[in-house]
């Protein structure tokens, strides 16, 4: 079984080999996952080194103009947007008080709801913005902070430690925290209790798959480039699932065929989209792999999927 911890190890190795992460940063993150700098160093040695950059031309190249700022995938939604209400929240979890970020349309509702699972960086401003985008589209969005027991994402001063905490936490705890998030949503008077969806990105896409196998009340799910859950759990899924992948993200996308086969064999509602020339994390408009065209279309497809399965 491909564990979430192994997924994170492979992600950092890939970023290092593609020169999107320095050796120092890769070592720090891998050490947080494995528990020692010696193990982290051994992993990088075994995987080789990034290819050398091409040699500069003998003649001076013309001065390059500055690249334009990236276009948001959203559109992004401000926390002060008059059409929504957005705030940090706390709610009961299993043996702990959980933290989250909730955004909802202004009004009485009831509205369908969608859980949001963050990447391996925790609940940051990008994830809060995604949650507000859901509210702007007519959903009550709740991003659950899977670092709640550690004081929450903002309490962790060294971002390199976040993946280590997540990678060394049993996935069952993540599933339970989202079950607690769903229970909290169902207590809110402006939430339609029988219309619950979920969306997650990267590491959060993997968590979304696992939650779908364990939460029968989930009606729709959209995992963005998430590693597969245990395939033997696929028959438990009741949600209609839209899997979103990037063509260049071969590490994850190569598993989509097995996922599609398992979903079809279990007579599940499943569609997948593989975006040409899109890499892992292409939806994140704050990251290096951001692909504006693919991101905008994938978000539109996400809202259309929720419209179809949560608003009918």
C-alpha positions as CSV (number, residue, x, y, z in Angstrom):
1,X,0.0,0.0,0.0
2,X,1.3,3.5,-0.9
3,X,1.2,5.3,2.4
4,X,0.8,9.1,2.8
5,X,4.3,9.2,4.5
6,X,5.9,7.5,1.5
7,X,3.9,9.9,-0.8
8,X,5.5,12.9,1.1
9,X,9.0,11.3,0.9
10,X,8.6,10.8,-2.9
11,X,7.3,14.3,-3.4
12,X,10.3,16.0,-1.8
13,X,12.7,13.7,-3.7
14,X,11.0,14.6,-6.9
15,X,11.1,18.4,-6.2
16,X,14.8,18.1,-5.3
17,X,15.6,16.1,-8.5
18,X,13.7,18.6,-10.6
19,X,15.6,21.5,-9.0
20,X,12.4,23.0,-7.4
21,X,13.8,22.4,-3.9
22,X,17.4,22.9,-2.7
23,X,19.3,20.0,-1.2
24,X,19.2,21.8,2.2
25,X,15.4,22.1,2.2
26,X,14.9,18.6,0.9
27,X,17.2,17.3,3.7
28,X,15.3,19.3,6.4
29,X,11.9,18.0,5.2
30,X,13.1,14.4,4.8
31,X,14.7,14.5,8.2
32,X,11.4,15.6,9.7
33,X,9.7,12.6,8.0
34,X,12.3,10.0,8.8
35,X,13.5,11.2,12.2
36,X,17.2,11.6,11.3
37,X,19.4,13.6,9.0
38,X,21.4,10.5,8.3
39,X,18.4,8.7,6.9
40,X,17.4,11.8,4.9
41,X,20.9,12.1,3.4
42,X,20.9,8.4,2.5
43,X,17.6,8.8,0.6
44,X,19.0,11.7,-1.5
45,X,22.3,9.8,-2.2
46,X,20.3,6.8,-3.4
47,X,18.2,8.9,-5.7
48,X,21.0,10.7,-7.4
49,X,21.5,14.4,-8.1
50,X,19.6,17.0,-10.2
51,X,20.9,17.3,-13.7
52,X,23.3,20.2,-14.3
53,X,21.8,23.3,-15.8
54,X,22.6,24.0,-19.4
55,X,25.8,25.9,-19.9
56,X,25.4,29.6,-20.7
57,X,26.0,30.6,-24.3
58,X,29.4,32.2,-25.0
59,X,27.8,35.4,-26.2
60,X,25.7,37.4,-23.8
61,X,22.0,36.9,-24.1
62,X,19.7,39.9,-24.3
63,X,18.4,41.1,-21.0
64,X,15.1,39.2,-20.2
65,X,12.0,41.2,-19.2
66,X,10.3,40.4,-16.0
67,X,7.7,37.7,-16.1
68,X,4.1,38.9,-15.6
69,X,2.5,38.1,-12.3
70,X,0.5,34.9,-12.3
71,X,-3.3,35.2,-12.8
72,X,-5.3,33.7,-9.9
73,X,-7.0,30.4,-10.5
74,X,-10.1,31.5,-8.7
75,X,-11.2,34.2,-9.0
76,X,-9.7,34.8,-5.5
77,X,-12.2,35.9,-2.9
78,X,-11.4,38.4,-0.2
79,X,-12.3,37.7,3.4
80,X,-14.2,41.0,3.4
81,X,-16.3,40.1,0.4
82,X,-19.8,41.3,1.2
83,X,-21.4,38.2,-0.2
84,X,-19.8,35.8,2.3
85,X,-18.9,35.4,6.0
86,X,-15.5,33.9,6.8
87,X,-13.9,33.2,10.1
88,X,-11.6,30.9,12.1
89,X,-13.6,28.4,14.1
90,X,-13.2,25.7,16.7
91,X,-15.3,22.6,17.1
92,X,-15.2,19.3,19.1
93,X,-13.0,16.5,17.8
94,X,-12.1,13.1,19.1
95,X,-10.2,13.8,22.4
96,X,-9.3,17.3,21.2
97,X,-10.7,20.7,20.1
98,X,-10.2,21.1,16.4
99,X,-9.3,24.2,14.5
100,X,-10.6,25.2,11.1
101,X,-11.6,28.0,8.7
102,X,-15.2,28.4,7.8
103,X,-16.7,30.5,5.0
104,X,-20.3,30.6,4.0
105,X,-22.7,32.6,1.8
106,X,-24.4,35.5,3.6
107,X,-28.0,34.5,4.3
108,X,-30.0,32.0,6.1
109,X,-29.6,29.0,3.8
110,X,-29.7,26.1,4.1
111,X,-26.7,25.7,1.8
112,X,-24.9,22.5,0.8
113,X,-21.5,22.2,2.4
114,X,-18.0,21.1,1.4
115,X,-15.0,20.0,3.5
116,X,-11.6,21.2,2.4
117,X,-8.3,19.4,3.0
118,X,-5.1,21.3,2.8
119,X,-1.8,20.4,1.2
120,X,1.2,19.3,3.2
121,X,1.6,23.0,4.3
122,X,-1.4,23.1,6.5
123,X,-4.3,25.7,6.5
124,X,-2.5,28.7,4.9
125,X,-3.9,31.7,3.0
126,X,-4.3,29.8,-0.2
127,X,-6.5,27.2,1.4
128,X,-8.5,29.9,3.2
129,X,-9.0,31.5,-0.3
130,X,-10.2,28.2,-1.7
131,X,-12.7,27.9,1.1
132,X,-13.9,31.4,0.4
133,X,-14.3,30.6,-3.3
134,X,-16.7,27.8,-2.3
135,X,-18.7,30.2,-0.2
136,X,-18.9,32.6,-3.1
137,X,-20.2,29.8,-5.2
138,X,-23.0,29.0,-2.7
139,X,-21.5,26.4,-0.3
140,X,-20.5,26.4,3.3
141,X,-16.8,25.6,3.2
142,X,-14.9,24.2,6.2
143,X,-11.1,23.7,6.0
144,X,-10.1,21.4,8.8
145,X,-6.6,22.0,10.3
146,X,-5.0,18.6,10.6
147,X,-2.4,20.2,12.8
148,X,-4.9,21.2,15.4
149,X,-3.5,19.0,18.2
150,X,-0.1,20.7,17.6
151,X,-1.7,24.1,18.2
152,X,-2.7,24.7,14.5
153,X,-0.7,25.5,11.4
154,X,0.2,29.1,12.5
155,X,1.8,27.8,15.7
156,X,4.4,25.8,13.9
157,X,7.3,28.3,13.3
158,X,9.3,26.0,11.0
159,X,7.3,25.1,7.9
160,X,9.7,22.2,7.2
161,X,8.4,20.4,10.2
162,X,4.7,20.4,9.0
163,X,5.1,17.5,6.5
164,X,7.0,15.5,9.1
165,X,4.1,15.9,11.6
166,X,1.5,14.9,9.0
167,X,3.6,12.1,7.5
168,X,4.0,10.5,11.0
169,X,0.4,10.8,12.0
170,X,-1.9,7.8,11.4
171,X,-4.2,8.5,8.5
172,X,-7.2,7.3,10.6
173,X,-6.8,10.4,12.7
174,X,-7.2,12.6,9.6
175,X,-10.4,10.7,8.7
176,X,-11.8,11.1,12.2
177,X,-11.0,14.8,12.2
178,X,-13.0,15.2,8.9
179,X,-15.8,13.2,10.4
180,X,-15.8,15.6,13.3
181,X,-15.8,18.5,10.8
182,X,-18.8,17.0,9.0
183,X,-20.7,16.6,12.4
184,X,-19.9,20.2,13.2
185,X,-21.3,21.4,9.8
186,X,-24.5,19.4,10.3
187,X,-25.1,21.2,13.6
188,X,-25.1,24.6,11.8
189,X,-28.6,25.9,11.0
190,X,-27.6,27.3,7.6
191,X,-26.2,24.0,6.4
192,X,-28.2,21.4,4.4
193,X,-27.3,18.3,6.4
194,X,-27.9,15.8,3.5
195,X,-25.6,17.6,1.0
196,X,-22.0,17.2,1.9
197,X,-19.0,17.2,-0.4
198,X,-15.2,17.4,-0.1
199,X,-12.2,18.7,-2.0
200,X,-8.5,18.3,-1.3
201,X,-5.2,19.0,-2.9
202,X,-1.9,17.0,-3.1
203,X,-1.6,15.4,0.3
204,X,-5.1,16.6,0.9
205,X,-6.2,14.8,-2.3
206,X,-5.0,11.6,-0.8
207,X,-6.8,12.3,2.5
208,X,-10.0,13.1,0.4
209,X,-9.8,9.7,-1.2
210,X,-9.5,8.0,2.2
211,X,-12.3,10.0,3.8
212,X,-14.5,9.0,0.9
213,X,-13.9,5.3,1.7
214,X,-14.9,5.9,5.3
215,X,-17.7,8.5,5.3
216,X,-20.9,7.2,3.7
217,X,-22.7,10.5,4.1
218,X,-20.2,12.2,1.6
219,X,-22.1,12.7,-1.6
220,X,-19.4,14.2,-3.8
221,X,-15.6,14.4,-3.7
222,X,-13.0,16.0,-5.8
223,X,-9.4,14.9,-5.0
224,X,-6.8,17.0,-6.9
225,X,-3.8,14.8,-7.8
226,X,-4.2,12.7,-4.7
227,X,-2.5,9.3,-4.1
228,X,-4.9,6.3,-4.1
229,X,-6.5,5.0,-1.0
230,X,-6.2,1.3,-0.2
231,X,-8.0,-0.2,-3.2
232,X,-9.7,-2.8,-1.1
233,X,-11.7,0.0,0.5
234,X,-13.1,1.3,-2.8
235,X,-16.4,-0.7,-2.5
236,X,-17.2,1.5,0.6
237,X,-17.3,4.7,-1.4
238,X,-20.7,6.2,-1.9
239,X,-19.7,9.6,-3.1
240,X,-19.5,10.6,-6.8
241,X,-15.8,11.2,-7.3
242,X,-14.1,13.5,-9.9
243,X,-10.4,12.8,-9.9
244,X,-8.2,15.6,-11.2
245,X,-4.7,14.9,-12.4
246,X,-1.8,16.6,-14.3
247,X,-0.2,14.9,-17.3
248,X,3.3,15.7,-16.1
249,X,2.6,14.5,-12.6
250,X,3.4,10.9,-13.6
251,X,4.2,9.8,-10.0
252,X,0.5,10.3,-9.1
253,X,-1.3,10.1,-12.4
254,X,0.1,6.6,-13.2
255,X,-2.1,5.4,-10.3
256,X,-5.3,6.8,-11.8
257,X,-5.8,3.8,-14.1
258,X,-5.9,1.4,-11.1
259,X,-8.3,3.8,-9.4
260,X,-10.5,4.0,-12.4
261,X,-10.6,0.2,-12.7
262,X,-11.5,-0.3,-9.0
263,X,-14.2,2.3,-9.2
264,X,-15.8,0.8,-12.3
265,X,-15.6,-2.7,-10.9
266,X,-17.5,-1.5,-7.8
267,X,-20.1,0.4,-10.0
268,X,-19.1,3.8,-8.5
269,X,-19.7,7.2,-10.1
270,X,-16.3,8.3,-11.2
271,X,-14.8,10.6,-13.8
272,X,-11.2,11.7,-14.2
273,X,-9.5,14.6,-16.0
274,X,-5.8,14.6,-16.9
275,X,-4.7,18.1,-17.9
276,X,-2.1,18.3,-20.6
277,X,1.2,19.8,-19.7
278,X,0.1,20.3,-16.1
279,X,2.4,19.2,-13.2
280,X,1.7,18.3,-9.6
281,X,0.0,21.1,-7.6
282,X,-0.9,23.0,-10.8
283,X,-4.0,24.5,-9.1
284,X,-2.1,26.3,-6.4
285,X,-1.7,29.9,-7.7
286,X,1.0,30.6,-5.1
287,X,3.3,27.8,-6.2
288,X,6.0,27.2,-8.8
289,X,3.9,24.6,-10.7
290,X,0.8,26.8,-11.1
291,X,-0.8,26.4,-14.5
292,X,-3.5,29.2,-15.0
293,X,-5.4,27.6,-17.8
294,X,-5.6,24.2,-16.2
295,X,-6.3,25.6,-12.8
296,X,-9.3,27.7,-14.0
297,X,-10.8,24.9,-15.9
298,X,-10.3,22.4,-13.0
299,X,-12.0,24.8,-10.6
300,X,-14.9,25.3,-13.0
301,X,-15.2,21.5,-13.3
302,X,-15.1,21.2,-9.5
303,X,-18.0,23.6,-9.1
304,X,-19.9,21.9,-11.8
305,X,-19.5,18.5,-10.1
306,X,-20.7,19.9,-6.8
307,X,-23.6,21.6,-8.6
308,X,-24.6,18.3,-10.1
309,X,-24.3,16.2,-6.9
310,X,-24.9,18.6,-4.1
311,X,-27.4,21.1,-5.3
312,X,-29.9,18.8,-7.0
